[in-house]
Amino acid sequence: MRNLRALRVRFWVETGLAVTTALLALLTVVAPTWIEAVFGLDPDRGNGEVEWALVAVLVLVATTLTVLARGSRAQLASAT
């Protein structure tokens, strides 16, 4: 029973983080200057390299978390 609860929590954490990182990636594609507005930094001096690198990393993280969440969901389905 305790393992089932931990698995449920893990699934929801992975899912929540996957959605959050995907939304941040989408936000960065649509409005890439949000980084400068929020943090007050312009590390690439306006050429957009940092923003595109951030999109790539966020998509990779979101994809990884989605795969992990699917695995947790499959474990939950087999446990119940």
PyMOL Python script that loads the backbone (N, CA, C, O; Angstrom):
from pymol import cmd

cmd.read_pdbstr("""\
ATOM      1  N   MET A   1       0.831  -1.196   0.000  1.00  0.00           N
ATOM      2  CA  MET A   1       0.000   0.000   0.000  1.00  0.00           C
ATOM      3  C   MET A   1       0.873   1.256   0.000  1.00  0.00           C
ATOM      4  O   MET A   1       0.594   2.213  -0.723  1.00  0.00           O
ATOM      5  N   ARG A   2       1.927   1.247   0.815  1.00  0.00           N
ATOM      6  CA  ARG A   2       2.813   2.405   0.890  1.00  0.00           C
ATOM      7  C   ARG A   2       3.541   2.632  -0.438  1.00  0.00           C
ATOM      8  O   ARG A   2       3.712   3.770  -0.875  1.00  0.00           O
ATOM      9  N   ASN A   3       3.967   1.537  -1.071  1.00  0.00           N
ATOM     10  CA  ASN A   3       4.647   1.650  -2.363  1.00  0.00           C
ATOM     11  C   ASN A   3       3.706   2.201  -3.434  1.00  0.00           C
ATOM     12  O   ASN A   3       4.125   2.956  -4.311  1.00  0.00           O
ATOM     13  N   LEU A   4       2.448   1.821  -3.355  1.00  0.00           N
ATOM     14  CA  LEU A   4       1.464   2.315  -4.311  1.00  0.00           C
ATOM     15  C   LEU A   4       1.283   3.821  -4.175  1.00  0.00           C
ATOM     16  O   LEU A   4       1.185   4.532  -5.175  1.00  0.00           O
ATOM     17  N   ARG A   5       1.241   4.305  -2.941  1.00  0.00           N
ATOM     18  CA  ARG A   5       1.120   5.752  -2.702  1.00  0.00           C
ATOM     19  C   ARG A   5       2.355   6.488  -3.216  1.00  0.00           C
ATOM     20  O   ARG A   5       2.233   7.540  -3.844  1.00  0.00           O
ATOM     21  N   ALA A   6       3.535   5.943  -2.955  1.00  0.00           N
ATOM     22  CA  ALA A   6       4.773   6.565  -3.432  1.00  0.00           C
ATOM     23  C   ALA A   6       4.814   6.592  -4.955  1.00  0.00           C
ATOM     24  O   ALA A   6       5.273   7.566  -5.552  1.00  0.00           O
ATOM     25  N   LEU A   7       4.340   5.536  -5.573  1.00  0.00           N
ATOM     26  CA  LEU A   7       4.307   5.473  -7.029  1.00  0.00           C
ATOM     27  C   LEU A   7       3.341   6.497  -7.605  1.00  0.00           C
ATOM     28  O   LEU A   7       3.622   7.122  -8.627  1.00  0.00           O
ATOM     29  N   ARG A   8       2.193   6.666  -6.940  1.00  0.00           N
ATOM     30  CA  ARG A   8       1.224   7.677  -7.370  1.00  0.00           C
ATOM     31  C   ARG A   8       1.819   9.080  -7.270  1.00  0.00           C
ATOM     32  O   ARG A   8       1.674   9.893  -8.183  1.00  0.00           O
ATOM     33  N   VAL A   9       2.486   9.354  -6.157  1.00  0.00           N
ATOM     34  CA  VAL A   9       3.109  10.664  -5.964  1.00  0.00           C
ATOM     35  C   VAL A   9       4.184  10.887  -7.027  1.00  0.00           C
ATOM     36  O   VAL A   9       4.271  11.967  -7.611  1.00  0.00           O
ATOM     37  N   ARG A  10       4.999   9.867  -7.273  1.00  0.00           N
ATOM     38  CA  ARG A  10       6.056   9.985  -8.289  1.00  0.00           C
ATOM     39  C   ARG A  10       5.462  10.283  -9.663  1.00  0.00           C
ATOM     40  O   ARG A  10       5.982  11.124 -10.397  1.00  0.00           O
ATOM     41  N   PHE A  11       4.373   9.594 -10.012  1.00  0.00           N
ATOM     42  CA  PHE A  11       3.713   9.827 -11.293  1.00  0.00           C
ATOM     43  C   PHE A  11       3.261  11.279 -11.415  1.00  0.00           C
ATOM     44  O   PHE A  11       3.506  11.918 -12.439  1.00  0.00           O
ATOM     45  N   TRP A  12       2.601  11.810 -10.377  1.00  0.00           N
ATOM     46  CA  TRP A  12       2.085  13.175 -10.454  1.00  0.00           C
ATOM     47  C   TRP A  12       3.203  14.208 -10.448  1.00  0.00           C
ATOM     48  O   TRP A  12       3.077  15.246 -11.097  1.00  0.00           O
ATOM     49  N   VAL A  13       4.282  13.952  -9.738  1.00  0.00           N
ATOM     50  CA  VAL A  13       5.421  14.879  -9.753  1.00  0.00           C
ATOM     51  C   VAL A  13       6.052  14.898 -11.138  1.00  0.00           C
ATOM     52  O   VAL A  13       6.331  15.965 -11.684  1.00  0.00           O
ATOM     53  N   GLU A  14       6.277  13.714 -11.706  1.00  0.00           N
ATOM     54  CA  GLU A  14       6.854  13.642 -13.053  1.00  0.00           C
ATOM     55  C   GLU A  14       5.949  14.315 -14.078  1.00  0.00           C
ATOM     56  O   GLU A  14       6.432  15.036 -14.951  1.00  0.00           O
ATOM     57  N   THR A  15       4.661  14.088 -13.982  1.00  0.00           N
ATOM     58  CA  THR A  15       3.713  14.694 -14.911  1.00  0.00           C
ATOM     59  C   THR A  15       3.690  16.212 -14.760  1.00  0.00           C
ATOM     60  O   THR A  15       3.723  16.938 -15.754  1.00  0.00           O
ATOM     61  N   GLY A  16       3.633  16.684 -13.532  1.00  0.00           N
ATOM     62  CA  GLY A  16       3.621  18.130 -13.292  1.00  0.00           C
ATOM     63  C   GLY A  16       4.873  18.820 -13.800  1.00  0.00           C
ATOM     64  O   GLY A  16       4.802  19.888 -14.408  1.00  0.00           O
ATOM     65  N   LEU A  17       6.017  18.206 -13.549  1.00  0.00           N
ATOM     66  CA  LEU A  17       7.272  18.790 -14.029  1.00  0.00           C
ATOM     67  C   LEU A  17       7.370  18.741 -15.555  1.00  0.00           C
ATOM     68  O   LEU A  17       7.903  19.661 -16.175  1.00  0.00           O
ATOM     69  N   ALA A  18       6.860  17.675 -16.154  1.00  0.00           N
ATOM     70  CA  ALA A  18       6.865  17.578 -17.625  1.00  0.00           C
ATOM     71  C   ALA A  18       6.011  18.677 -18.239  1.00  0.00           C
ATOM     72  O   ALA A  18       6.424  19.316 -19.207  1.00  0.00           O
ATOM     73  N   VAL A  19       4.832  18.901 -17.687  1.00  0.00           N
ATOM     74  CA  VAL A  19       3.950  19.959 -18.194  1.00  0.00           C
ATOM     75  C   VAL A  19       4.594  21.328 -17.998  1.00  0.00           C
ATOM     76  O   VAL A  19       4.560  22.168 -18.898  1.00  0.00           O
ATOM     77  N   THR A  20       5.179  21.551 -16.828  1.00  0.00           N
ATOM     78  CA  THR A  20       5.814  22.839 -16.545  1.00  0.00           C
ATOM     79  C   THR A  20       6.969  23.118 -17.504  1.00  0.00           C
ATOM     80  O   THR A  20       7.070  24.220 -18.042  1.00  0.00           O
ATOM     81  N   THR A  21       7.832  22.142 -17.722  1.00  0.00           N
ATOM     82  CA  THR A  21       8.962  22.372 -18.622  1.00  0.00           C
ATOM     83  C   THR A  21       8.496  22.540 -20.067  1.00  0.00           C
ATOM     84  O   THR A  21       9.080  23.324 -20.815  1.00  0.00           O
ATOM     85  N   ALA A  22       7.452  21.812 -20.467  1.00  0.00           N
ATOM     86  CA  ALA A  22       6.926  21.982 -21.822  1.00  0.00           C
ATOM     87  C   ALA A  22       6.334  23.378 -22.006  1.00  0.00           C
ATOM     88  O   ALA A  22       6.520  24.007 -23.048  1.00  0.00           O
ATOM     89  N   LEU A  23       5.623  23.856 -20.992  1.00  0.00           N
ATOM     90  CA  LEU A  23       5.068  25.211 -21.073  1.00  0.00           C
ATOM     91  C   LEU A  23       6.166  26.270 -21.118  1.00  0.00           C
ATOM     92  O   LEU A  23       6.046  27.257 -21.844  1.00  0.00           O
ATOM     93  N   LEU A  24       7.226  26.073 -20.353  1.00  0.00           N
ATOM     94  CA  LEU A  24       8.353  27.019 -20.403  1.00  0.00           C
ATOM     95  C   LEU A  24       9.026  27.003 -21.773  1.00  0.00           C
ATOM     96  O   LEU A  24       9.442  28.049 -22.271  1.00  0.00           O
ATOM     97  N   ALA A  25       9.134  25.837 -22.378  1.00  0.00           N
ATOM     98  CA  ALA A  25       9.702  25.750 -23.726  1.00  0.00           C
ATOM     99  C   ALA A  25       8.820  26.494 -24.719  1.00  0.00           C
ATOM    100  O   ALA A  25       9.318  27.243 -25.560  1.00  0.00           O
ATOM    101  N   LEU A  26       7.516  26.289 -24.620  1.00  0.00           N
ATOM    102  CA  LEU A  26       6.582  26.987 -25.500  1.00  0.00           C
ATOM    103  C   LEU A  26       6.639  28.496 -25.286  1.00  0.00           C
ATOM    104  O   LEU A  26       6.636  29.262 -26.249  1.00  0.00           O
ATOM    105  N   LEU A  27       6.688  28.917 -24.040  1.00  0.00           N
ATOM    106  CA  LEU A  27       6.803  30.344 -23.731  1.00  0.00           C
ATOM    107  C   LEU A  27       8.071  30.934 -24.333  1.00  0.00           C
ATOM    108  O   LEU A  27       8.054  32.050 -24.852  1.00  0.00           O
ATOM    109  N   THR A  28       9.161  30.194 -24.267  1.00  0.00           N
ATOM    110  CA  THR A  28      10.428  30.679 -24.804  1.00  0.00           C
ATOM    111  C   THR A  28      10.383  30.786 -26.321  1.00  0.00           C
ATOM    112  O   THR A  28      11.001  31.682 -26.894  1.00  0.00           O
ATOM    113  N   VAL A  29       9.662  29.888 -26.976  1.00  0.00           N
ATOM    114  CA  VAL A  29       9.517  29.976 -28.439  1.00  0.00           C
ATOM    115  C   VAL A  29       8.665  31.183 -28.813  1.00  0.00           C
ATOM    116  O   VAL A  29       8.997  31.921 -29.740  1.00  0.00           O
ATOM    117  N   VAL A  30       7.565  31.380 -28.089  1.00  0.00           N
ATOM    118  CA  VAL A  30       6.621  32.453 -28.417  1.00  0.00           C
ATOM    119  C   VAL A  30       7.154  33.822 -28.014  1.00  0.00           C
ATOM    120  O   VAL A  30       7.039  34.779 -28.780  1.00  0.00           O
ATOM    121  N   ALA A  31       7.730  33.927 -26.831  1.00  0.00           N
ATOM    122  CA  ALA A  31       8.224  35.209 -26.316  1.00  0.00           C
ATOM    123  C   ALA A  31       9.622  35.020 -25.733  1.00  0.00           C
ATOM    124  O   ALA A  31       9.780  34.956 -24.514  1.00  0.00           O
ATOM    125  N   PRO A  32      10.631  34.931 -26.588  1.00  0.00           N
ATOM    126  CA  PRO A  32      11.980  34.617 -26.106  1.00  0.00           C
ATOM    127  C   PRO A  32      12.592  35.670 -25.179  1.00  0.00           C
ATOM    128  O   PRO A  32      13.551  35.375 -24.466  1.00  0.00           O
ATOM    129  N   THR A  33      12.070  36.854 -25.179  1.00  0.00           N
ATOM    130  CA  THR A  33      12.662  37.897 -24.340  1.00  0.00           C
ATOM    131  C   THR A  33      12.185  37.840 -22.889  1.00  0.00           C
ATOM    132  O   THR A  33      12.554  38.698 -22.087  1.00  0.00           O
ATOM    133  N   TRP A  34      11.369  36.841 -22.542  1.00  0.00           N
ATOM    134  CA  TRP A  34      10.904  36.750 -21.153  1.00  0.00           C
ATOM    135  C   TRP A  34      12.079  36.537 -20.208  1.00  0.00           C
ATOM    136  O   TRP A  34      12.034  36.960 -19.053  1.00  0.00           O
ATOM    137  N   ILE A  35      13.109  35.894 -20.685  1.00  0.00           N
ATOM    138  CA  ILE A  35      14.276  35.631 -19.835  1.00  0.00           C
ATOM    139  C   ILE A  35      14.933  36.957 -19.436  1.00  0.00           C
ATOM    140  O   ILE A  35      15.255  37.174 -18.268  1.00  0.00           O
ATOM    141  N   GLU A  36      15.123  37.827 -20.413  1.00  0.00           N
ATOM    142  CA  GLU A  36      15.709  39.131 -20.114  1.00  0.00           C
ATOM    143  C   GLU A  36      14.805  39.949 -19.203  1.00  0.00           C
ATOM    144  O   GLU A  36      15.281  40.642 -18.304  1.00  0.00           O
ATOM    145  N   ALA A  37      13.491  39.867 -19.440  1.00  0.00           N
ATOM    146  CA  ALA A  37      12.546  40.639 -18.635  1.00  0.00           C
ATOM    147  C   ALA A  37      12.515  40.159 -17.188  1.00  0.00           C
ATOM    148  O   ALA A  37      12.468  40.975 -16.268  1.00  0.00           O
ATOM    149  N   VAL A  38      12.540  38.860 -16.980  1.00  0.00           N
ATOM    150  CA  VAL A  38      12.445  38.314 -15.627  1.00  0.00           C
ATOM    151  C   VAL A  38      13.755  38.457 -14.868  1.00  0.00           C
ATOM    152  O   VAL A  38      13.759  38.877 -13.711  1.00  0.00           O
ATOM    153  N   PHE A  39      14.856  38.116 -15.503  1.00  0.00           N
ATOM    154  CA  PHE A  39      16.145  38.082 -14.807  1.00  0.00           C
ATOM    155  C   PHE A  39      16.995  39.333 -15.010  1.00  0.00           C
ATOM    156  O   PHE A  39      17.973  39.539 -14.292  1.00  0.00           O
ATOM    157  N   GLY A  40      16.633  40.163 -15.975  1.00  0.00           N
ATOM    158  CA  GLY A  40      17.392  41.380 -16.221  1.00  0.00           C
ATOM    159  C   GLY A  40      18.767  41.121 -16.809  1.00  0.00           C
ATOM    160  O   GLY A  40      19.659  41.960 -16.692  1.00  0.00           O
ATOM    161  N   LEU A  41      18.946  39.977 -17.433  1.00  0.00           N
ATOM    162  CA  LEU A  41      20.224  39.606 -18.038  1.00  0.00           C
ATOM    163  C   LEU A  41      20.058  39.414 -19.530  1.00  0.00           C
ATOM    164  O   LEU A  41      18.989  39.019 -19.996  1.00  0.00           O
ATOM    165  N   ASP A  42      21.102  39.690 -20.277  1.00  0.00           N
ATOM    166  CA  ASP A  42      21.108  39.437 -21.711  1.00  0.00           C
ATOM    167  C   ASP A  42      22.434  38.763 -22.053  1.00  0.00           C
ATOM    168  O   ASP A  42      23.324  39.398 -22.620  1.00  0.00           O
ATOM    169  N   PRO A  43      22.575  37.479 -21.714  1.00  0.00           N
ATOM    170  CA  PRO A  43      23.868  36.808 -21.869  1.00  0.00           C
ATOM    171  C   PRO A  43      24.327  36.638 -23.315  1.00  0.00           C
ATOM    172  O   PRO A  43      25.528  36.518 -23.560  1.00  0.00           O
ATOM    173  N   ASP A  44      23.415  36.625 -24.268  1.00  0.00           N
ATOM    174  CA  ASP A  44      23.807  36.436 -25.662  1.00  0.00           C
ATOM    175  C   ASP A  44      23.762  37.734 -26.467  1.00  0.00           C
ATOM    176  O   ASP A  44      23.915  37.722 -27.688  1.00  0.00           O
ATOM    177  N   ARG A  45      23.557  38.826 -25.787  1.00  0.00           N
ATOM    178  CA  ARG A  45      23.526  40.165 -26.402  1.00  0.00           C
ATOM    179  C   ARG A  45      22.529  40.266 -27.556  1.00  0.00           C
ATOM    180  O   ARG A  45      22.794  40.895 -28.581  1.00  0.00           O
ATOM    181  N   GLY A  46      21.371  39.626 -27.355  1.00  0.00           N
ATOM    182  CA  GLY A  46      20.281  39.803 -28.309  1.00  0.00           C
ATOM    183  C   GLY A  46      20.254  38.901 -29.517  1.00  0.00           C
ATOM    184  O   GLY A  46      19.375  39.066 -30.363  1.00  0.00           O
ATOM    185  N   ASN A  47      21.175  37.945 -29.649  1.00  0.00           N
ATOM    186  CA  ASN A  47      21.150  37.126 -30.860  1.00  0.00           C
ATOM    187  C   ASN A  47      20.293  35.867 -30.726  1.00  0.00           C
ATOM    188  O   ASN A  47      20.074  35.181 -31.724  1.00  0.00           O
ATOM    189  N   GLY A  48      19.807  35.545 -29.544  1.00  0.00           N
ATOM    190  CA  GLY A  48      18.866  34.453 -29.364  1.00  0.00           C
ATOM    191  C   GLY A  48      19.454  33.070 -29.152  1.00  0.00           C
ATOM    192  O   GLY A  48      18.700  32.105 -29.033  1.00  0.00           O
ATOM    193  N   GLU A  49      20.761  32.940 -29.099  1.00  0.00           N
ATOM    194  CA  GLU A  49      21.377  31.622 -28.912  1.00  0.00           C
ATOM    195  C   GLU A  49      20.987  30.979 -27.588  1.00  0.00           C
ATOM    196  O   GLU A  49      20.686  29.786 -27.537  1.00  0.00           O
ATOM    197  N   VAL A  50      20.993  31.757 -26.535  1.00  0.00           N
ATOM    198  CA  VAL A  50      20.656  31.217 -25.217  1.00  0.00           C
ATOM    199  C   VAL A  50      19.208  30.741 -25.198  1.00  0.00           C
ATOM    200  O   VAL A  50      18.902  29.694 -24.628  1.00  0.00           O
ATOM    201  N   GLU A  51      18.326  31.504 -25.816  1.00  0.00           N
ATOM    202  CA  GLU A  51      16.922  31.123 -25.832  1.00  0.00           C
ATOM    203  C   GLU A  51      16.712  29.796 -26.564  1.00  0.00           C
ATOM    204  O   GLU A  51      15.964  28.941 -26.089  1.00  0.00           O
ATOM    205  N   TRP A  52      17.361  29.618 -27.710  1.00  0.00           N
ATOM    206  CA  TRP A  52      17.201  28.375 -28.458  1.00  0.00           C
ATOM    207  C   TRP A  52      17.852  27.204 -27.739  1.00  0.00           C
ATOM    208  O   TRP A  52      17.343  26.085 -27.795  1.00  0.00           O
ATOM    209  N   ALA A  53      18.961  27.444 -27.071  1.00  0.00           N
ATOM    210  CA  ALA A  53      19.572  26.381 -26.266  1.00  0.00           C
ATOM    211  C   ALA A  53      18.650  25.994 -25.114  1.00  0.00           C
ATOM    212  O   ALA A  53      18.516  24.815 -24.786  1.00  0.00           O
ATOM    213  N   LEU A  54      18.019  26.989 -24.505  1.00  0.00           N
ATOM    214  CA  LEU A  54      17.084  26.728 -23.413  1.00  0.00           C
ATOM    215  C   LEU A  54      15.881  25.927 -23.913  1.00  0.00           C
ATOM    216  O   LEU A  54      15.421  25.012 -23.230  1.00  0.00           O
ATOM    217  N   VAL A  55      15.373  26.261 -25.092  1.00  0.00           N
ATOM    218  CA  VAL A  55      14.253  25.505 -25.667  1.00  0.00           C
ATOM    219  C   VAL A  55      14.663  24.050 -25.861  1.00  0.00           C
ATOM    220  O   VAL A  55      13.900  23.144 -25.524  1.00  0.00           O
ATOM    221  N   ALA A  56      15.849  23.817 -26.396  1.00  0.00           N
ATOM    222  CA  ALA A  56      16.317  22.443 -26.624  1.00  0.00           C
ATOM    223  C   ALA A  56      16.419  21.667 -25.316  1.00  0.00           C
ATOM    224  O   ALA A  56      15.992  20.515 -25.234  1.00  0.00           O
ATOM    225  N   VAL A  57      16.981  22.297 -24.305  1.00  0.00           N
ATOM    226  CA  VAL A  57      17.121  21.632 -23.002  1.00  0.00           C
ATOM    227  C   VAL A  57      15.754  21.363 -22.382  1.00  0.00           C
ATOM    228  O   VAL A  57      15.517  20.277 -21.854  1.00  0.00           O
ATOM    229  N   LEU A  58      14.861  22.333 -22.441  1.00  0.00           N
ATOM    230  CA  LEU A  58      13.529  22.159 -21.862  1.00  0.00           C
ATOM    231  C   LEU A  58      12.742  21.064 -22.571  1.00  0.00           C
ATOM    232  O   LEU A  58      12.038  20.290 -21.922  1.00  0.00           O
ATOM    233  N   VAL A  59      12.853  20.990 -23.883  1.00  0.00           N
ATOM    234  CA  VAL A  59      12.157  19.930 -24.633  1.00  0.00           C
ATOM    235  C   VAL A  59      12.739  18.565 -24.268  1.00  0.00           C
ATOM    236  O   VAL A  59      11.994  17.597 -24.115  1.00  0.00           O
ATOM    237  N   LEU A  60      14.050  18.482 -24.128  1.00  0.00           N
ATOM    238  CA  LEU A  60      14.683  17.228 -23.731  1.00  0.00           C
ATOM    239  C   LEU A  60      14.226  16.792 -22.333  1.00  0.00           C
ATOM    240  O   LEU A  60      13.914  15.622 -22.111  1.00  0.00           O
ATOM    241  N   VAL A  61      14.190  17.742 -21.401  1.00  0.00           N
ATOM    242  CA  VAL A  61      13.748  17.434 -20.038  1.00  0.00           C
ATOM    243  C   VAL A  61      12.270  17.035 -20.024  1.00  0.00           C
ATOM    244  O   VAL A  61      11.896  16.069 -19.360  1.00  0.00           O
ATOM    245  N   ALA A  62      11.436  17.772 -20.750  1.00  0.00           N
ATOM    246  CA  ALA A  62      10.005  17.449 -20.800  1.00  0.00           C
ATOM    247  C   ALA A  62       9.774  16.062 -21.398  1.00  0.00           C
ATOM    248  O   ALA A  62       8.929  15.310 -20.914  1.00  0.00           O
ATOM    249  N   THR A  63      10.510  15.729 -22.431  1.00  0.00           N
ATOM    250  CA  THR A  63      10.377  14.414 -23.052  1.00  0.00           C
ATOM    251  C   THR A  63      10.807  13.309 -22.096  1.00  0.00           C
ATOM    252  O   THR A  63      10.132  12.286 -21.985  1.00  0.00           O
ATOM    253  N   THR A  64      11.920  13.510 -21.410  1.00  0.00           N
ATOM    254  CA  THR A  64      12.406  12.528 -20.450  1.00  0.00           C
ATOM    255  C   THR A  64      11.400  12.324 -19.318  1.00  0.00           C
ATOM    256  O   THR A  64      11.113  11.190 -18.934  1.00  0.00           O
ATOM    257  N   LEU A  65      10.871  13.419 -18.790  1.00  0.00           N
ATOM    258  CA  LEU A  65       9.895  13.321 -17.712  1.00  0.00           C
ATOM    259  C   LEU A  65       8.599  12.649 -18.177  1.00  0.00           C
ATOM    260  O   LEU A  65       7.963  11.923 -17.414  1.00  0.00           O
ATOM    261  N   THR A  66       8.218  12.892 -19.410  1.00  0.00           N
ATOM    262  CA  THR A  66       7.024  12.247 -19.955  1.00  0.00           C
ATOM    263  C   THR A  66       7.223  10.737 -20.045  1.00  0.00           C
ATOM    264  O   THR A  66       6.326   9.967 -19.701  1.00  0.00           O
ATOM    265  N   VAL A  67       8.381  10.322 -20.501  1.00  0.00           N
ATOM    266  CA  VAL A  67       8.680   8.888 -20.580  1.00  0.00           C
ATOM    267  C   VAL A  67       8.691   8.264 -19.183  1.00  0.00           C
ATOM    268  O   VAL A  67       8.164   7.169 -18.985  1.00  0.00           O
ATOM    269  N   LEU A  68       9.286   8.954 -18.228  1.00  0.00           N
ATOM    270  CA  LEU A  68       9.301   8.452 -16.853  1.00  0.00           C
ATOM    271  C   LEU A  68       7.884   8.359 -16.282  1.00  0.00           C
ATOM    272  O   LEU A  68       7.549   7.387 -15.605  1.00  0.00           O
ATOM    273  N   ALA A  69       7.063   9.359 -16.550  1.00  0.00           N
ATOM    274  CA  ALA A  69       5.689   9.352 -16.056  1.00  0.00           C
ATOM    275  C   ALA A  69       4.895   8.210 -16.681  1.00  0.00           C
ATOM    276  O   ALA A  69       4.082   7.579 -16.006  1.00  0.00           O
ATOM    277  N   ARG A  70       5.123   7.943 -17.948  1.00  0.00           N
ATOM    278  CA  ARG A  70       4.428   6.820 -18.593  1.00  0.00           C
ATOM    279  C   ARG A  70       4.829   5.504 -17.959  1.00  0.00           C
ATOM    280  O   ARG A  70       3.996   4.614 -17.784  1.00  0.00           O
ATOM    281  N   GLY A  71       6.112   5.377 -17.612  1.00  0.00           N
ATOM    282  CA  GLY A  71       6.570   4.169 -16.929  1.00  0.00           C
ATOM    283  C   GLY A  71       5.938   4.032 -15.553  1.00  0.00           C
ATOM    284  O   GLY A  71       5.541   2.935 -15.159  1.00  0.00           O
ATOM    285  N   SER A  72       5.842   5.133 -14.822  1.00  0.00           N
ATOM    286  CA  SER A  72       5.200   5.112 -13.510  1.00  0.00           C
ATOM    287  C   SER A  72       3.725   4.755 -13.641  1.00  0.00           C
ATOM    288  O   SER A  72       3.184   4.011 -12.822  1.00  0.00           O
ATOM    289  N   ARG A  73       3.083   5.283 -14.666  1.00  0.00           N
ATOM    290  CA  ARG A  73       1.668   4.984 -14.887  1.00  0.00           C
ATOM    291  C   ARG A  73       1.467   3.499 -15.200  1.00  0.00           C
ATOM    292  O   ARG A  73       0.511   2.882 -14.731  1.00  0.00           O
ATOM    293  N   ALA A  74       2.375   2.936 -15.993  1.00  0.00           N
ATOM    294  CA  ALA A  74       2.290   1.512 -16.305  1.00  0.00           C
ATOM    295  C   ALA A  74       2.490   0.663 -15.053  1.00  0.00           C
ATOM    296  O   ALA A  74       1.809  -0.346 -14.868  1.00  0.00           O
ATOM    297  N   GLN A  75       3.411   1.067 -14.207  1.00  0.00           N
ATOM    298  CA  GLN A  75       3.611   0.359 -12.939  1.00  0.00           C
ATOM    299  C   GLN A  75       2.382   0.454 -12.058  1.00  0.00           C
ATOM    300  O   GLN A  75       1.999  -0.518 -11.407  1.00  0.00           O
ATOM    301  N   LEU A  76       1.765   1.625 -12.039  1.00  0.00           N
ATOM    302  CA  LEU A  76       0.537   1.801 -11.254  1.00  0.00           C
ATOM    303  C   LEU A  76      -0.569   0.895 -11.772  1.00  0.00           C
ATOM    304  O   LEU A  76      -1.290   0.273 -10.992  1.00  0.00           O
ATOM    305  N   ALA A  77      -0.699   0.825 -13.091  1.00  0.00           N
ATOM    306  CA  ALA A  77      -1.754   0.007 -13.688  1.00  0.00           C
ATOM    307  C   ALA A  77      -1.546  -1.471 -13.375  1.00  0.00           C
ATOM    308  O   ALA A  77      -2.510  -2.199 -13.136  1.00  0.00           O
ATOM    309  N   SER A  78      -0.305  -1.910 -13.375  1.00  0.00           N
ATOM    310  CA  SER A  78      -0.043  -3.323 -13.097  1.00  0.00           C
ATOM    311  C   SER A  78      -0.152  -3.641 -11.609  1.00  0.00           C
ATOM    312  O   SER A  78      -0.405  -4.786 -11.236  1.00  0.00           O
ATOM    313  N   ALA A  79       0.040  -2.626 -10.754  1.00  0.00           N
ATOM    314  CA  ALA A  79      -0.030  -2.837  -9.309  1.00  0.00           C
ATOM    315  C   ALA A  79      -1.462  -2.858  -8.786  1.00  0.00           C
ATOM    316  O   ALA A  79      -1.729  -3.410  -7.719  1.00  0.00           O
ATOM    317  N   THR A  80      -2.376  -2.260  -9.532  1.00  0.00           N
ATOM    318  CA  THR A  80      -3.762  -2.201  -9.046  1.00  0.00           C
ATOM    319  C   THR A  80      -4.638  -3.245  -9.681  1.00  0.00           C
ATOM    320  O   THR A  80      -5.828  -3.322  -9.374  1.00  0.00           O
TER     321      THR A  80
END
""", "prot")
cmd.dss("prot")
cmd.show_as("cartoon", "prot")
cmd.util.cbc("prot")
cmd.orient("prot")
